[in-house]
Amino acid sequence: MRENNAPHTMYDYAKPHLTGAESSIDKDSNTYIANFLEFCGTFKINGVSDDAIRLRLFPFSLRNKAK
């Protein structure tokens, strides 16, 4: 409920809210990222940065709505 019972603005309706939303990545996004980084750490390619490898692999780590 909004304070002082002011009328809702368009911004109020457009801004995202997390009530009842579950992450489409994982229940614990910190665990997801830690696992993803650990997995990416197994790839080493001469002349290719870690960031480039992570960016290339990230889409393959997604599932369901996140994909």
Backbone bond lengths (Angstrom), bond angles and torsions (degrees), N, CA, C in turn:
res aa  C-N    CA-C-N  psi(-1)  N-CA   C-N-CA  omega(-1)  CA-C   N-CA-C  phi
1 M - - - 1.457 - - 1.518 108.95 -
2 R 1.280 116.79 138.97 1.461 121.22 -179.58 1.514 110.34 -77.16
3 E 1.324 113.90 148.90 1.450 118.87 177.23 1.532 109.58 -68.84
4 N 1.254 117.25 152.64 1.465 128.02 177.15 1.526 113.85 54.06
5 N 1.329 118.15 17.72 1.464 123.55 175.79 1.531 113.80 50.91
6 A 1.315 117.23 32.59 1.474 121.18 177.91 1.524 108.68 -69.32
7 P 1.328 117.96 151.00 1.463 120.31 178.52 1.534 111.04 -64.54
8 H 1.317 115.85 150.64 1.458 121.29 178.44 1.515 110.21 -71.76
9 T 1.330 115.33 143.96 1.456 120.81 175.49 1.525 108.52 -102.28
10 M 1.325 116.87 170.84 1.467 120.26 176.77 1.528 110.25 -60.22
11 Y 1.325 116.55 -35.51 1.463 120.83 178.48 1.531 110.76 -59.83
12 D 1.318 116.96 -40.63 1.465 120.72 179.80 1.526 111.66 -59.48
13 Y 1.310 117.16 -37.00 1.459 120.89 -179.18 1.528 112.25 -79.58
14 A 1.327 116.76 -26.07 1.461 120.63 -175.18 1.522 113.46 -89.88
15 K 1.322 118.51 -25.01 1.458 119.44 -175.58 1.526 110.43 -71.35
16 P 1.336 116.47 143.04 1.468 120.39 -178.14 1.524 111.32 -70.49
17 H 1.301 115.06 151.56 1.465 120.92 175.28 1.516 108.07 -136.66
18 L 1.310 116.24 153.26 1.460 120.93 -174.50 1.516 112.94 -107.15
19 T 1.288 118.53 8.08 1.460 121.18 -178.59 1.517 110.27 -61.33
20 G 1.314 116.48 116.17 1.451 121.70 177.89 1.512 114.73 74.44
21 A 1.313 118.40 4.91 1.465 120.69 -178.94 1.515 110.10 -88.21
22 E 1.315 115.56 137.63 1.455 120.81 176.08 1.515 107.45 -110.40
23 S 1.308 115.69 139.79 1.455 120.19 179.91 1.515 109.85 -62.03
24 S 1.332 115.97 136.46 1.467 118.89 178.26 1.520 111.12 -83.09
25 I 1.316 117.25 -5.30 1.456 120.55 177.64 1.524 109.31 -88.89
26 D 1.303 118.02 -54.20 1.456 122.14 -175.81 1.522 107.13 -168.50
27 K 1.306 117.22 161.93 1.459 119.83 177.14 1.522 110.56 -65.82
28 D 1.315 117.36 -31.98 1.458 121.42 177.61 1.518 107.85 -124.14
29 S 1.329 116.39 102.51 1.460 120.20 -175.35 1.524 112.59 -64.20
30 N 1.330 118.24 -29.05 1.467 120.16 176.97 1.523 111.05 -64.88
31 T 1.318 116.65 -40.64 1.461 121.06 177.25 1.519 109.93 -66.23
32 Y 1.324 116.75 -40.99 1.465 121.24 178.24 1.522 110.85 -57.97
33 I 1.336 116.67 -49.93 1.465 120.78 -179.00 1.524 110.82 -63.68
34 A 1.317 117.80 -42.23 1.470 120.82 179.15 1.528 110.38 -60.76
35 N 1.324 117.29 -44.07 1.468 121.04 178.75 1.526 111.14 -65.90
36 F 1.326 116.80 -40.34 1.456 120.99 179.03 1.530 110.90 -63.02
37 L 1.329 117.08 -45.48 1.464 120.82 179.53 1.530 111.59 -65.15
38 E 1.324 116.47 -37.26 1.467 120.17 176.76 1.528 109.95 -63.12
39 F 1.329 116.44 -44.24 1.460 121.11 178.19 1.524 110.97 -61.81
40 C 1.333 116.28 -45.93 1.472 120.39 -179.67 1.528 111.32 -63.51
41 G 1.309 116.92 -29.24 1.459 121.29 179.32 1.520 113.07 -65.46
42 T 1.322 117.09 -13.91 1.469 119.94 178.95 1.522 111.91 -83.50
43 F 1.339 117.16 -7.01 1.462 121.99 -179.89 1.523 110.18 -105.94
44 K 1.295 116.39 122.94 1.462 121.95 174.01 1.518 107.29 -133.17
45 I 1.335 116.32 122.27 1.456 121.90 179.62 1.521 107.25 -127.46
46 N 1.313 117.31 125.76 1.466 121.17 -179.86 1.517 110.85 -56.13
47 G 1.336 115.91 130.70 1.450 121.04 177.34 1.510 114.70 81.36
48 V 1.331 118.74 2.34 1.467 122.17 -179.93 1.525 108.06 -118.25
49 S 1.332 116.02 126.16 1.467 120.14 -177.87 1.536 111.16 -72.28
50 D 1.321 114.63 157.99 1.470 119.94 176.45 1.522 110.81 -59.40
51 D 1.340 116.59 -39.61 1.471 120.11 179.45 1.523 111.77 -62.25
52 A 1.323 117.03 -39.92 1.470 120.25 179.57 1.526 110.53 -64.23
53 I 1.313 116.49 -40.21 1.474 120.64 178.03 1.520 109.75 -64.23
54 R 1.321 117.02 -45.84 1.467 120.68 -179.65 1.524 111.61 -61.41
55 L 1.326 116.30 -44.08 1.470 119.75 179.75 1.517 111.67 -63.04
56 R 1.311 116.30 -36.67 1.475 120.53 -179.03 1.526 111.34 -71.90
57 L 1.331 117.38 -36.33 1.469 121.42 -176.45 1.531 114.08 -85.37
58 F 1.325 116.96 -24.91 1.465 119.36 -173.02 1.527 114.64 -53.69
59 P 1.337 120.05 -46.55 1.472 118.48 -179.59 1.532 113.57 -57.85
60 F 1.322 117.18 -29.27 1.465 120.46 179.93 1.523 112.44 -76.07
61 S 1.330 117.15 -13.19 1.456 120.47 -179.69 1.521 111.85 -88.21
62 L 1.325 117.07 -11.04 1.470 120.75 -177.54 1.515 111.67 -85.65
63 R 1.327 115.00 157.65 1.461 120.08 178.19 1.531 109.19 -147.10
64 N 1.296 114.67 167.58 1.476 122.49 177.66 1.517 111.92 53.29
65 K 1.330 117.23 -132.34 1.462 121.65 -175.97 1.521 112.12 -65.20
66 A 1.322 118.55 -32.06 1.462 121.24 -179.57 1.526 110.58 -63.93
67 K 1.329 116.65 -32.72 1.457 120.22 -179.24 1.503 109.62 -72.41
